[in-house]
């Protein structure tokens, strides 16, 4: 049976999201999510997937974007139908 997290283990847990970006000042973060996803894939194309800069963008889009959107975009990229500028 899995153990439940204790209060002590939760106190060391640090939650982060993407930093504020002046390009996206409103509450609706849809474009911020999409832009970070594109920035990640452009970075991977230019520097490789293991580049620290790329991992930063990956963390950003993963914290902003719903998983269903990312799955759909990944499928679209694989099929060559992704609507964004990669």
Secondary structure, 3 states (H helix, E strand, C coil): CCCCCCHHHHHCCCCCCCCCCCCCCCCCCHHHHHHHHHHHHHHHHHHCCCCHHHHHHHHHHHHHCCHHHHHHHHHHHHHCCCCCCC
